[in-house]
Amino acid sequence: MSILKALALQKALDQANSGGIYASMLLNQSGSPIAQAILDSERTTASIAAHIWKLNAVSGDSIRGGNLGTLVIECELGKVAVGSVAQYILCLYAKQTTETGLLLTKFSTLREHIHTPLSSITES
């Protein structure tokens, strides 16, 4: 059994915040933050994105069927990438001018990096 180190998780979230990305958050299924690195105040947007993800997971077959790995929402003031990692929801919030490809690359890299430690928590 491995133990998730809070400082290592925080550092991973902090490292994602560059290149136009200014908020990275790990949320539980109800949208409450587990860990976050926020350069600006975007908690509300991420919580809304987590809620949308949860509604799709409950009602949509595309997520349960494995077809949807990441949801990108383009808002008036920025972009949000949201998806599941283990039993949690990962959100990255970026400026509107940030390339969607960069946002998705950072999202998938961060998800891969934290997946194993988070999975060991949910299995124990």
N, CA, C and O atoms as CSV, one atom per row, in Angstrom:
chain,resi,resn,atom,element,x,y,z
A,1,MET,N,N,0.846,-1.181,0.000
A,1,MET,CA,C,0.000,0.000,0.000
A,1,MET,C,C,0.892,1.246,0.000
A,1,MET,O,O,1.799,1.366,0.824
A,2,SER,N,N,0.634,2.150,-0.910
A,2,SER,CA,C,1.398,3.395,-0.930
A,2,SER,C,C,0.571,4.513,-0.313
A,2,SER,O,O,-0.658,4.451,-0.269
A,3,ILE,N,N,1.267,5.526,0.157
A,3,ILE,CA,C,0.617,6.645,0.816
A,3,ILE,C,C,0.751,7.873,-0.066
A,3,ILE,O,O,1.834,8.164,-0.574
A,4,LEU,N,N,-0.329,8.581,-0.245
A,4,LEU,CA,C,-0.299,9.814,-1.009
A,4,LEU,C,C,0.307,10.909,-0.153
A,4,LEU,O,O,-0.150,11.157,0.963
A,5,LYS,N,N,1.318,11.553,-0.665
A,5,LYS,CA,C,1.962,12.637,0.057
A,5,LYS,C,C,1.324,13.950,-0.364
A,5,LYS,O,O,1.326,14.313,-1.540
A,6,ALA,N,N,0.778,14.657,0.622
A,6,ALA,CA,C,0.055,15.902,0.335
A,6,ALA,C,C,0.953,16.937,-0.337
A,6,ALA,O,O,0.511,17.643,-1.244
A,7,LEU,N,N,2.201,17.035,0.097
A,7,LEU,CA,C,3.114,18.015,-0.502
A,7,LEU,C,C,3.435,17.664,-1.945
A,7,LEU,O,O,3.554,18.553,-2.788
A,8,ALA,N,N,3.577,16.381,-2.237
A,8,ALA,CA,C,3.851,15.958,-3.612
A,8,ALA,C,C,2.653,16.258,-4.515
A,8,ALA,O,O,2.826,16.688,-5.655
A,9,LEU,N,N,1.449,16.033,-4.010
A,9,LEU,CA,C,0.243,16.353,-4.773
A,9,LEU,C,C,0.149,17.852,-5.021
A,9,LEU,O,O,-0.153,18.282,-6.135
A,10,GLN,N,N,0.403,18.640,-4.000
A,10,GLN,CA,C,0.363,20.092,-4.132
A,10,GLN,C,C,1.399,20.575,-5.148
A,10,GLN,O,O,1.119,21.465,-5.950
A,11,LYS,N,N,2.586,19.990,-5.112
A,11,LYS,CA,C,3.644,20.370,-6.051
A,11,LYS,C,C,3.248,20.035,-7.490
A,11,LYS,O,O,3.498,20.820,-8.405
A,12,ALA,N,N,2.631,18.872,-7.686
A,12,ALA,CA,C,2.177,18.476,-9.024
A,12,ALA,C,C,1.122,19.456,-9.536
A,12,ALA,O,O,1.152,19.841,-10.704
A,13,LEU,N,N,0.195,19.860,-8.674
A,13,LEU,CA,C,-0.822,20.828,-9.076
A,13,LEU,C,C,-0.187,22.188,-9.370
A,13,LEU,O,O,-0.563,22.849,-10.337
A,14,ASP,N,N,0.768,22.605,-8.546
A,14,ASP,CA,C,1.468,23.877,-8.766
A,14,ASP,C,C,2.188,23.901,-10.110
A,14,ASP,O,O,2.166,24.913,-10.811
A,15,GLN,N,N,2.823,22.794,-10.469
A,15,GLN,CA,C,3.588,22.736,-11.712
A,15,GLN,C,C,2.707,22.856,-12.949
A,15,GLN,O,O,3.176,23.284,-14.004
A,16,ALA,N,N,1.460,22.490,-12.832
A,16,ALA,CA,C,0.550,22.603,-13.974
A,16,ALA,C,C,0.179,24.057,-14.263
A,16,ALA,O,O,-0.245,24.386,-15.371
A,17,ASN,N,N,0.341,24.920,-13.268
A,17,ASN,CA,C,-0.068,26.314,-13.408
A,17,ASN,C,C,1.012,27.150,-14.084
A,17,ASN,O,O,1.780,27.854,-13.426
A,18,SER,N,N,1.054,27.059,-15.381
A,18,SER,CA,C,1.953,27.872,-16.203
A,18,SER,C,C,1.422,27.849,-17.629
A,18,SER,O,O,0.551,27.045,-17.964
A,19,GLY,N,N,1.942,28.721,-18.452
A,19,GLY,CA,C,1.527,28.730,-19.848
A,19,GLY,C,C,0.072,29.072,-20.058
A,19,GLY,O,O,-0.560,28.563,-20.984
A,20,GLY,N,N,-0.471,29.932,-19.205
A,20,GLY,CA,C,-1.869,30.338,-19.344
A,20,GLY,C,C,-2.823,29.590,-18.444
A,20,GLY,O,O,-3.994,29.959,-18.350
A,21,ILE,N,N,-2.359,28.558,-17.786
A,21,ILE,CA,C,-3.197,27.813,-16.852
A,21,ILE,C,C,-2.962,28.385,-15.465
A,21,ILE,O,O,-1.824,28.451,-14.999
A,22,TYR,N,N,-4.029,28.793,-14.811
A,22,TYR,CA,C,-3.842,29.446,-13.529
A,22,TYR,C,C,-4.638,28.838,-12.386
A,22,TYR,O,O,-4.695,29.425,-11.305
A,23,ALA,N,N,-5.242,27.701,-12.588
A,23,ALA,CA,C,-5.879,27.000,-11.479
A,23,ALA,C,C,-5.911,25.509,-11.794
A,23,ALA,O,O,-6.322,25.096,-12.879
A,24,SER,N,N,-5.476,24.722,-10.840
A,24,SER,CA,C,-5.576,23.266,-10.953
A,24,SER,C,C,-6.114,22.754,-9.638
A,24,SER,O,O,-5.621,23.108,-8.567
A,25,MET,N,N,-7.137,21.914,-9.730
A,25,MET,CA,C,-7.823,21.455,-8.533
A,25,MET,C,C,-8.178,19.985,-8.624
A,25,MET,O,O,-8.516,19.473,-9.692
A,26,LEU,N,N,-8.096,19.324,-7.498
A,26,LEU,CA,C,-8.569,17.966,-7.358
A,26,LEU,C,C,-9.776,18.029,-6.434
A,26,LEU,O,O,-9.679,18.502,-5.302
A,27,LEU,N,N,-10.907,17.550,-6.921
A,27,LEU,CA,C,-12.168,17.650,-6.200
A,27,LEU,C,C,-12.719,16.262,-5.913
A,27,LEU,O,O,-12.422,15.310,-6.634
A,28,ASN,N,N,-13.516,16.147,-4.863
A,28,ASN,CA,C,-14.221,14.889,-4.655
A,28,ASN,C,C,-15.448,14.871,-5.563
A,28,ASN,O,O,-15.698,15.836,-6.285
A,29,GLN,N,N,-16.202,13.794,-5.532
A,29,GLN,CA,C,-17.339,13.647,-6.448
A,29,GLN,C,C,-18.440,14.677,-6.225
A,29,GLN,O,O,-19.255,14.908,-7.118
A,30,SER,N,N,-18.476,15.298,-5.052
A,30,SER,CA,C,-19.489,16.324,-4.809
A,30,SER,C,C,-18.996,17.723,-5.176
A,30,SER,O,O,-19.744,18.693,-5.051
A,31,GLY,N,N,-17.748,17.837,-5.626
A,31,GLY,CA,C,-17.221,19.124,-6.061
A,31,GLY,C,C,-16.448,19.881,-5.002
A,31,GLY,O,O,-16.025,21.012,-5.242
A,32,SER,N,N,-16.254,19.288,-3.837
A,32,SER,CA,C,-15.476,19.942,-2.777
A,32,SER,C,C,-13.988,19.730,-3.036
A,32,SER,O,O,-13.583,18.635,-3.427
A,33,PRO,N,N,-13.170,20.756,-2.824
A,33,PRO,CA,C,-11.737,20.624,-3.115
A,33,PRO,C,C,-11.021,19.683,-2.142
A,33,PRO,O,O,-11.237,19.731,-0.931
A,34,ILE,N,N,-10.174,18.836,-2.700
A,34,ILE,CA,C,-9.285,17.967,-1.937
A,34,ILE,C,C,-7.916,18.634,-1.871
A,34,ILE,O,O,-7.285,18.690,-0.816
A,35,ALA,N,N,-7.467,19.142,-3.026
A,35,ALA,CA,C,-6.201,19.872,-3.123
A,35,ALA,C,C,-6.363,20.868,-4.269
A,35,ALA,O,O,-7.100,20.622,-5.224
A,36,GLN,N,N,-5.657,22.002,-4.155
A,36,GLN,CA,C,-5.789,23.019,-5.197
A,36,GLN,C,C,-4.565,23.909,-5.245
A,36,GLN,O,O,-3.894,24.143,-4.239
A,37,ALA,N,N,-4.296,24.396,-6.444
A,37,ALA,CA,C,-3.259,25.395,-6.656
A,37,ALA,C,C,-3.904,26.455,-7.541
A,37,ALA,O,O,-4.145,26.228,-8.727
A,38,ILE,N,N,-4.177,27.599,-6.957
A,38,ILE,CA,C,-4.948,28.626,-7.652
A,38,ILE,C,C,-4.171,29.931,-7.669
A,38,ILE,O,O,-3.817,30.469,-6.621
A,39,LEU,N,N,-3.910,30.435,-8.873
A,39,LEU,CA,C,-3.255,31.726,-9.012
A,39,LEU,C,C,-4.277,32.848,-9.018
A,39,LEU,O,O,-3.933,34.012,-8.811
A,40,ASP,N,N,-5.530,32.498,-9.256
A,40,ASP,CA,C,-6.618,33.469,-9.292
A,40,ASP,C,C,-7.819,32.803,-8.630
A,40,ASP,O,O,-7.775,31.605,-8.351
A,41,SER,N,N,-8.849,33.523,-8.381
A,41,SER,CA,C,-9.999,32.978,-7.673
A,41,SER,C,C,-10.979,32.341,-8.658
A,41,SER,O,O,-11.866,33.016,-9.181
A,42,GLU,N,N,-10.819,31.051,-8.907
A,42,GLU,CA,C,-11.683,30.348,-9.857
A,42,GLU,C,C,-12.316,29.103,-9.248
A,42,GLU,O,O,-12.607,28.147,-9.968
A,43,ARG,N,N,-12.527,29.098,-7.969
A,43,ARG,CA,C,-13.138,27.944,-7.315
A,43,ARG,C,C,-14.552,27.693,-7.827
A,43,ARG,O,O,-14.949,26.544,-8.015
A,44,THR,N,N,-15.302,28.747,-8.050
A,44,THR,CA,C,-16.691,28.602,-8.482
A,44,THR,C,C,-16.775,27.927,-9.837
A,44,THR,O,O,-17.579,27.014,-10.026
A,45,THR,N,N,-15.959,28.363,-10.778
A,45,THR,CA,C,-15.980,27.788,-12.121
A,45,THR,C,C,-15.632,26.304,-12.077
A,45,THR,O,O,-16.281,25.498,-12.744
A,46,ALA,N,N,-14.623,25.938,-11.307
A,46,ALA,CA,C,-14.227,24.534,-11.213
A,46,ALA,C,C,-15.321,23.701,-10.551
A,46,ALA,O,O,-15.559,22.565,-10.961
A,47,SER,N,N,-15.976,24.237,-9.554
A,47,SER,CA,C,-17.063,23.502,-8.909
A,47,SER,C,C,-18.223,23.285,-9.866
A,47,SER,O,O,-18.847,22.224,-9.855
A,48,ILE,N,N,-18.512,24.272,-10.686
A,48,ILE,CA,C,-19.566,24.121,-11.696
A,48,ILE,C,C,-19.167,23.059,-12.711
A,48,ILE,O,O,-19.984,22.225,-13.099
A,49,ALA,N,N,-17.905,23.092,-13.142
A,49,ALA,CA,C,-17.422,22.088,-14.093
A,49,ALA,C,C,-17.495,20.695,-13.492
A,49,ALA,O,O,-17.874,19.747,-14.181
A,50,ALA,N,N,-17.139,20.553,-12.227
A,50,ALA,CA,C,-17.224,19.255,-11.549
A,50,ALA,C,C,-18.674,18.777,-11.479
A,50,ALA,O,O,-18.952,17.589,-11.644
A,51,HIS,N,N,-19.582,19.698,-11.237
A,51,HIS,CA,C,-21.004,19.351,-11.185
A,51,HIS,C,C,-21.484,18.869,-12.560
A,51,HIS,O,O,-22.221,17.888,-12.655
A,52,ILE,N,N,-21.066,19.558,-13.612
A,52,ILE,CA,C,-21.431,19.136,-14.973
A,52,ILE,C,C,-20.885,17.739,-15.250
A,52,ILE,O,O,-21.579,16.892,-15.811
A,53,TRP,N,N,-19.629,17.507,-14.849
A,53,TRP,CA,C,-19.016,16.188,-15.044
A,53,TRP,C,C,-19.824,15.124,-14.306
A,53,TRP,O,O,-20.088,14.058,-14.863
A,54,LYS,N,N,-20.215,15.392,-13.080
A,54,LYS,CA,C,-20.967,14.430,-12.287
A,54,LYS,C,C,-22.333,14.150,-12.917
A,54,LYS,O,O,-22.766,12.999,-12.968
A,55,LEU,N,N,-23.010,15.194,-13.395
A,55,LEU,CA,C,-24.305,14.991,-14.053
A,55,LEU,C,C,-24.163,14.112,-15.285
A,55,LEU,O,O,-24.996,13.238,-15.524
A,56,ASN,N,N,-23.118,14.333,-16.067
A,56,ASN,CA,C,-22.882,13.493,-17.237
A,56,ASN,C,C,-22.567,12.064,-16.831
A,56,ASN,O,O,-23.001,11.122,-17.494
A,57,ALA,N,N,-21.816,11.891,-15.750
A,57,ALA,CA,C,-21.463,10.549,-15.294
A,57,ALA,C,C,-22.695,9.783,-14.826
A,57,ALA,O,O,-22.782,8.568,-15.006
A,58,VAL,N,N,-23.641,10.490,-14.229
A,58,VAL,CA,C,-24.847,9.850,-13.732
A,58,VAL,C,C,-25.821,9.553,-14.870
A,58,VAL,O,O,-26.428,8.483,-14.900
A,59,SER,N,N,-25.972,10.480,-15.795
A,59,SER,CA,C,-27.010,10.331,-16.810
A,59,SER,C,C,-26.506,9.935,-18.188
A,59,SER,O,O,-27.290,9.465,-19.012
A,60,GLY,N,N,-25.233,10.109,-18.457
A,60,GLY,CA,C,-24.737,9.863,-19.803
A,60,GLY,C,C,-23.961,8.583,-19.932
A,60,GLY,O,O,-23.108,8.277,-19.099
A,61,ASP,N,N,-24.251,7.832,-20.973
A,61,ASP,CA,C,-23.535,6.581,-21.219
A,61,ASP,C,C,-22.144,6.822,-21.788
A,61,ASP,O,O,-21.300,5.928,-21.743
A,62,SER,N,N,-21.889,8.014,-22.323
A,62,SER,CA,C,-20.598,8.267,-22.958
A,62,SER,C,C,-19.450,8.189,-21.964
A,62,SER,O,O,-18.366,7.725,-22.316
A,63,ILE,N,N,-19.663,8.632,-20.732
A,63,ILE,CA,C,-18.595,8.581,-19.732
A,63,ILE,C,C,-18.462,7.168,-19.192
A,63,ILE,O,O,-17.353,6.641,-19.104
A,64,ARG,N,N,-19.571,6.551,-18.831
A,64,ARG,CA,C,-19.505,5.193,-18.285
A,64,ARG,C,C,-18.977,4.219,-19.313
A,64,ARG,O,O,-18.325,3.235,-18.963
A,65,GLY,N,N,-19.253,4.485,-20.591
A,65,GLY,CA,C,-18.771,3.618,-21.653
A,65,GLY,C,C,-17.313,3.855,-21.988
A,65,GLY,O,O,-16.738,3.136,-22.805
A,66,GLY,N,N,-16.715,4.845,-21.370
A,66,GLY,CA,C,-15.304,5.108,-21.596
A,66,GLY,C,C,-15.024,5.978,-22.800
A,66,GLY,O,O,-13.866,6.131,-23.190
A,67,ASN,N,N,-16.052,6.552,-23.399
A,67,ASN,CA,C,-15.850,7.359,-24.597
A,67,ASN,C,C,-15.379,8.775,-24.299
A,67,ASN,O,O,-14.712,9.386,-25.133
A,68,LEU,N,N,-15.708,9.302,-23.143
A,68,LEU,CA,C,-15.344,10.672,-22.810
A,68,LEU,C,C,-14.326,10.657,-21.686
A,68,LEU,O,O,-14.636,10.275,-20.558
A,69,GLY,N,N,-13.097,11.080,-22.006
A,69,GLY,CA,C,-12.049,11.096,-21.002
A,69,GLY,C,C,-11.875,12.460,-20.378
A,69,GLY,O,O,-11.579,12.580,-19.189
A,70,THR,N,N,-12.062,13.492,-21.189
A,70,THR,CA,C,-11.886,14.859,-20.716
A,70,THR,C,C,-12.945,15.735,-21.359
A,70,THR,O,O,-13.238,15.608,-22.547
A,71,LEU,N,N,-13.510,16.619,-20.564
A,71,LEU,CA,C,-14.496,17.570,-21.047
A,71,LEU,C,C,-13.859,18.952,-21.004
A,71,LEU,O,O,-13.371,19.375,-19.957
A,72,VAL,N,N,-13.859,19.658,-22.130
A,72,VAL,CA,C,-13.337,21.023,-22.178
A,72,VAL,C,C,-14.525,21.957,-22.349
A,72,VAL,O,O,-15.325,21.816,-23.274
A,73,ILE,N,N,-14.619,22.913,-21.434
A,73,ILE,CA,C,-15.708,23.883,-21.462
A,73,ILE,C,C,-15.095,25.243,-21.747
A,73,ILE,O,O,-14.229,25.708,-21.006
A,74,GLU,N,N,-15.542,25.877,-22.817
A,74,GLU,CA,C,-15.071,27.223,-23.138
A,74,GLU,C,C,-16.051,28.231,-22.573
A,74,GLU,O,O,-17.207,28.309,-22.989
A,75,CYS,N,N,-15.559,29.005,-21.610
A,75,CYS,CA,C,-16.373,30.019,-20.946
A,75,CYS,C,C,-16.017,31.389,-21.525
A,75,CYS,O,O,-15.082,31.516,-22.315
A,76,GLU,N,N,-16.754,32.380,-21.132
A,76,GLU,CA,C,-16.502,33.732,-21.612
A,76,GLU,C,C,-15.124,34.237,-21.193
A,76,GLU,O,O,-14.467,34.948,-21.954
A,77,LEU,N,N,-14.689,33.877,-19.999
A,77,LEU,CA,C,-13.419,34.387,-19.480
A,77,LEU,C,C,-12.316,33.347,-19.402
A,77,LEU,O,O,-11.250,33.640,-18.862
A,78,GLY,N,N,-12.528,32.152,-19.916
A,78,GLY,CA,C,-11.489,31.141,-19.860
A,78,GLY,C,C,-11.979,29.784,-20.320
A,78,GLY,O,O,-13.094,29.639,-20.822
A,79,LYS,N,N,-11.114,28.788,-20.137
A,79,LYS,CA,C,-11.420,27.411,-20.519
A,79,LYS,C,C,-11.205,26.516,-19.315
A,79,LYS,O,O,-10.302,26.747,-18.510
A,80,VAL,N,N,-12.039,25.492,-19.194
A,80,VAL,CA,C,-11.921,24.525,-18.111
A,80,VAL,C,C,-11.802,23.144,-18.732
A,80,VAL,O,O,-12.592,22.769,-19.598
A,81,ALA,N,N,-10.800,22.385,-18.277
A,81,ALA,CA,C,-10.700,20.970,-18.632
A,81,ALA,C,C,-11.045,20.187,-17.374
A,81,ALA,O,O,-10.503,20.454,-16.302
A,82,VAL,N,N,-11.933,19.238,-17.504
A,82,VAL,CA,C,-12.389,18.468,-16.345
A,82,VAL,C,C,-12.491,16.998,-16.745
A,82,VAL,O,O,-12.898,16.668,-17.859
A,83,GLY,N,N,-12.115,16.131,-15.821
A,83,GLY,CA,C,-12.190,14.700,-16.068
A,83,GLY,C,C,-11.924,13.944,-14.774
A,83,GLY,O,O,-11.554,14.530,-13.757
A,84,SER,N,N,-12.119,12.650,-14.834
A,84,SER,CA,C,-11.925,11.856,-13.632
A,84,SER,C,C,-10.505,11.311,-13.571
A,84,SER,O,O,-9.865,11.044,-14.589
A,85,VAL,N,N,-10.043,11.158,-12.345
A,85,VAL,CA,C,-8.781,10.483,-12.069
A,85,VAL,C,C,-9.023,9.676,-10.797
A,85,VAL,O,O,-9.282,10.233,-9.730
A,86,ALA,N,N,-8.935,8.368,-10.931
A,86,ALA,CA,C,-9.310,7.455,-9.859
A,86,ALA,C,C,-10.758,7.766,-9.477
A,86,ALA,O,O,-11.641,7.718,-10.333
A,87,GLN,N,N,-11.012,8.082,-8.217
A,87,GLN,CA,C,-12.367,8.359,-7.753
A,87,GLN,C,C,-12.624,9.856,-7.618
A,87,GLN,O,O,-13.623,10.262,-7.025
A,88,TYR,N,N,-11.749,10.659,-8.152
A,88,TYR,CA,C,-11.795,12.104,-7.962
A,88,TYR,C,C,-12.001,12.815,-9.300
A,88,TYR,O,O,-11.988,12.193,-10.362
A,89,ILE,N,N,-12.190,14.128,-9.220
A,89,ILE,CA,C,-12.373,14.956,-10.412
A,89,ILE,C,C,-11.221,15.948,-10.462
A,89,ILE,O,O,-10.937,16.644,-9.487
A,90,LEU,N,N,-10.566,16.001,-11.609
A,90,LEU,CA,C,-9.457,16.918,-11.828
A,90,LEU,C,C,-9.941,18.049,-12.726
A,90,LEU,O,O,-10.577,17.803,-13.751
A,91,CYS,N,N,-9.638,19.296,-12.341
A,91,CYS,CA,C,-10.014,20.469,-13.129
A,91,CYS,C,C,-8.793,21.355,-13.339
A,91,CYS,O,O,-8.028,21.605,-12.408
A,92,LEU,N,N,-8.623,21.818,-14.551
A,92,LEU,CA,C,-7.638,22.847,-14.857
A,92,LEU,C,C,-8.380,24.015,-15.479
A,92,LEU,O,O,-9.236,23.827,-16.344
A,93,TYR,N,N,-8.053,25.207,-15.044
A,93,TYR,CA,C,-8.693,26.414,-15.556
A,93,TYR,C,C,-7.634,27.266,-16.230
A,93,TYR,O,O,-6.574,27.513,-15.655
A,94,ALA,N,N,-7.915,27.719,-17.450
A,94,ALA,CA,C,-6.941,28.465,-18.242
A,94,ALA,C,C,-7.545,29.750,-18.782
A,94,ALA,O,O,-8.765,29.909,-18.840
A,95,LYS,N,N,-6.672,30.656,-19.173
A,95,LYS,CA,C,-7.114,31.889,-19.829
A,95,LYS,C,C,-7.778,31.535,-21.156
A,95,LYS,O,O,-7.512,30.479,-21.731
A,96,GLN,N,N,-8.631,32.414,-21.630
A,96,GLN,CA,C,-9.325,32.195,-22.900
A,96,GLN,C,C,-8.335,32.079,-24.063
A,96,GLN,O,O,-8.605,31.374,-25.036
A,97,THR,N,N,-7.202,32.761,-23.968
A,97,THR,CA,C,-6.221,32.761,-25.053
A,97,THR,C,C,-5.310,31.533,-25.055
A,97,THR,O,O,-4.530,31.348,-25.989
A,98,THR,N,N,-5.400,30.698,-24.028
A,98,THR,CA,C,-4.579,29.486,-23.958
A,98,THR,C,C,-5.050,28.489,-25.015
A,98,THR,O,O,-6.246,28.233,-25.160
A,99,GLU,N,N,-4.097,27.939,-25.740
A,99,GLU,CA,C,-4.441,26.939,-26.755
A,99,GLU,C,C,-5.068,25.713,-26.093
A,99,GLU,O,O,-4.587,25.240,-25.063
A,100,THR,N,N,-6.131,25.211,-26.686
A,100,THR,CA,C,-6.830,24.054,-26.142
A,100,THR,C,C,-5.909,22.835,-26.109
A,100,THR,O,O,-5.986,22.028,-25.183
A,101,GLY,N,N,-5.049,22.697,-27.101
A,101,GLY,CA,C,-4.110,21.578,-27.126
A,101,GLY,C,C,-3.155,21.592,-25.940
A,101,GLY,O,O,-2.853,20.546,-25.367
A,102,LEU,N,N,-2.679,22.784,-25.573
A,102,LEU,CA,C,-1.802,22.906,-24.407
A,102,LEU,C,C,-2.549,22.537,-23.132
A,102,LEU,O,O,-2.019,21.828,-22.277
A,103,LEU,N,N,-3.778,23.020,-23.008
A,103,LEU,CA,C,-4.600,22.700,-21.850
A,103,LEU,C,C,-4.807,21.191,-21.735
A,103,LEU,O,O,-4.665,20.628,-20.650
A,104,LEU,N,N,-5.137,20.539,-22.838
A,104,LEU,CA,C,-5.363,19.097,-22.821
A,104,LEU,C,C,-4.087,18.313,-22.540
A,104,LEU,O,O,-4.124,17.295,-21.849
A,105,THR,N,N,-2.958,18.781,-23.073
A,105,THR,CA,C,-1.680,18.109,-22.817
A,105,THR,C,C,-1.311,18.181,-21.344
A,105,THR,O,O,-0.917,17.178,-20.749
A,106,LYS,N,N,-1.439,19.369,-20.751
A,106,LYS,CA,C,-1.141,19.515,-19.329
A,106,LYS,C,C,-2.105,18.691,-18.487
A,106,LYS,O,O,-1.702,18.083,-17.496
A,107,PHE,N,N,-3.362,18.669,-18.874
A,107,PHE,CA,C,-4.360,17.900,-18.143
A,107,PHE,C,C,-4.012,16.408,-18.161
A,107,PHE,O,O,-3.997,15.764,-17.112
A,108,SER,N,N,-3.736,15.862,-19.332
A,108,SER,CA,C,-3.459,14.429,-19.419
A,108,SER,C,C,-2.147,14.067,-18.723
A,108,SER,O,O,-2.044,13.000,-18.120
A,109,THR,N,N,-1.143,14.944,-18.801
A,109,THR,CA,C,0.124,14.691,-18.114
A,109,THR,C,C,-0.077,14.669,-16.599
A,109,THR,O,O,0.426,13.781,-15.911
A,110,LEU,N,N,-0.813,15.650,-16.090
A,110,LEU,CA,C,-1.077,15.704,-14.654
A,110,LEU,C,C,-1.899,14.502,-14.212
A,110,LEU,O,O,-1.619,13.908,-13.171
A,111,ARG,N,N,-2.911,14.139,-14.994
A,111,ARG,CA,C,-3.753,12.990,-14.645
A,111,ARG,C,C,-2.917,11.711,-14.569
A,111,ARG,O,O,-3.070,10.923,-13.635
A,112,GLU,N,N,-2.045,11.506,-15.539
A,112,GLU,CA,C,-1.193,10.318,-15.524
A,112,GLU,C,C,-0.266,10.318,-14.309
A,112,GLU,O,O,-0.021,9.272,-13.709
A,113,HIS,N,N,0.239,11.482,-13.956
A,113,HIS,CA,C,1.190,11.608,-12.860
A,113,HIS,C,C,0.563,11.292,-11.497
A,113,HIS,O,O,1.222,10.709,-10.636
A,114,ILE,N,N,-0.692,11.666,-11.299
A,114,ILE,CA,C,-1.319,11.477,-9.987
A,114,ILE,C,C,-2.245,10.261,-9.923
A,114,ILE,O,O,-2.762,9.945,-8.851
A,115,HIS,N,N,-2.460,9.583,-11.031
A,115,HIS,CA,C,-3.412,8.473,-11.059
A,115,HIS,C,C,-3.028,7.337,-10.118
A,115,HIS,O,O,-3.861,6.889,-9.330
A,116,THR,N,N,-1.806,6.868,-10.181
A,116,THR,CA,C,-1.399,5.723,-9.360
A,116,THR,C,C,-1.504,6.008,-7.864
A,116,THR,O,O,-2.083,5.200,-7.139
A,117,PRO,N,N,-0.965,7.128,-7.374
A,117,PRO,CA,C,-1.127,7.391,-5.940
A,117,PRO,C,C,-2.595,7.515,-5.513
A,117,PRO,O,O,-2.968,7.050,-4.436
A,118,LEU,N,N,-3.429,8.143,-6.355
A,118,LEU,CA,C,-4.834,8.283,-5.997
A,118,LEU,C,C,-5.572,6.955,-6.048
A,118,LEU,O,O,-6.474,6.715,-5.245
A,119,SER,N,N,-5.203,6.098,-6.976
A,119,SER,CA,C,-5.829,4.789,-7.077
A,119,SER,C,C,-5.540,3.936,-5.858
A,119,SER,O,O,-6.393,3.164,-5.421
A,120,SER,N,N,-4.338,4.070,-5.302
A,120,SER,CA,C,-3.997,3.263,-4.121
A,120,SER,C,C,-4.821,3.692,-2.913
A,120,SER,O,O,-5.066,2.883,-2.018
A,121,ILE,N,N,-5.245,4.930,-2.873
A,121,ILE,CA,C,-6.083,5.397,-1.761
A,121,ILE,C,C,-7.482,4.818,-1.879
A,121,ILE,O,O,-8.065,4.396,-0.881
A,122,THR,N,N,-8.026,4.794,-3.085
A,122,THR,CA,C,-9.396,4.314,-3.264
A,122,THR,C,C,-9.493,2.809,-3.107
A,122,THR,O,O,-10.559,2.290,-2.776
A,123,GLU,N,N,-8.389,2.096,-3.340
A,123,GLU,CA,C,-8.424,0.636,-3.222
A,123,GLU,C,C,-8.275,0.176,-1.792
A,123,GLU,O,O,-8.693,-0.934,-1.460
A,124,SER,N,N,-7.686,1.002,-0.926
A,124,SER,CA,C,-7.439,0.561,0.452
A,124,SER,C,C,-8.578,0.880,1.382
A,124,SER,O,O,-8.510,0.569,2.571
